[in-house]
Amino acid sequence: MFVDFYLIEEFFYAALALQQRDWADFFLNVVHAHFPKQVKTMRMLAMWHESNGEILRASNILIELIENDPSDHQSVKRLAAAYRDFDMEQQAI
């Protein structure tokens, strides 16, 4: 069976944007089952925590990704955006 994980990822982001937690959980679980420790999967998990208001858990995941690969600019941008969204500009700097 062919699964287009790019589409599943996009569905996940749409579910988060629409605050459809059940769908976001479903799409995250599909990706996580196939790619449990991929950077993109971990970034998606951080976004899931962020959307649930769990900024500390989200930031810990992103910080770990950045520590493992300081050139991971997407995680740096996501962390800065999360801090901005939670009015934590000092941490972003």
C-alpha positions as a printed Julia matrix, in Angstrom:
93×3 Matrix{Float64}:
  0.0    0.0    0.0
  1.35   3.41  -1.01
  1.1    6.15   1.6
  1.96   9.74   0.71
  3.47  11.01   3.95
  3.77  14.51   2.53
 -0.05  14.67   2.35
 -0.4   13.2    5.83
  1.97  15.87   7.12
 -0.1   18.58   5.43
 -3.31  17.09   6.87
 -1.68  17.19  10.31
 -0.86  20.9    9.95
 -4.39  21.61   8.72
 -5.89  19.72  11.66
 -3.78  21.79  14.07
 -4.81  25.03  12.37
 -8.48  24.03  12.58
 -8.05  22.83  16.18
 -9.21  19.34  15.23
 -7.29  17.5   17.96
 -8.58  14.02  17.09
 -7.48  14.35  13.47
 -4.13  15.88  14.47
 -3.57  12.94  16.83
 -4.45  10.48  14.09
 -2.11  11.98  11.48
  0.73  12.38  13.97
  0.35   8.73  15.01
  0.47   7.58  11.38
  3.72   9.44  10.75
  5.18   8.44  14.13
  4.47   4.75  13.47
  6.59   4.84  10.32
  9.25   7.4   11.29
  9.42   7.48  15.11
 12.69   9.37  15.58
 12.91  11.42  12.4
 13.6   15.11  12.94
 10.44  16.09  11.06
  8.34  13.75  13.23
  9.82  15.2   16.4
  9.19  18.73  15.12
  5.57  17.74  14.43
  5.32  16.39  17.99
  6.63  19.71  19.3
  3.98  21.55  17.27
  1.33  19.22  18.69
  2.44  20.09  22.24
  2.57  23.77  21.31
 -1.0   23.64  20.0
 -2.08  22.11  23.33
 -0.46  24.99  25.23
  2.42  22.83  26.46
  5.19  25.26  25.56
  7.73  23.72  27.95
  7.38  20.26  26.4
  7.45  21.73  22.89
 10.51  23.85  23.59
 12.37  20.92  25.2
 11.87  18.82  22.06
 13.0   21.65  19.79
 16.0   22.5   21.97
 17.09  18.85  21.89
 16.81  18.82  18.09
 18.89  22.0   17.87
 21.51  20.64  20.28
 21.79  17.49  18.16
 22.12  19.54  14.95
 22.86  23.25  15.37
 22.35  23.74  11.61
 18.66  22.69  11.91
 17.28  26.1   10.97
 13.68  24.89  10.77
 13.72  23.88  14.44
 15.35  27.2   15.39
 12.62  29.1   13.52
  9.89  26.92  15.08
 11.29  27.52  18.57
 11.46  31.29  18.01
  7.88  31.28  16.66
  6.66  29.25  19.64
  8.25  31.68  22.07
  6.76  34.6   20.14
  3.29  33.01  20.14
  3.47  32.53  23.92
  4.74  36.09  24.56
  8.18  34.83  25.58
 10.29  37.1   23.38
 13.21  37.15  25.84
 13.68  33.39  25.42
 13.59  33.77  21.65
 16.53  36.15  21.76
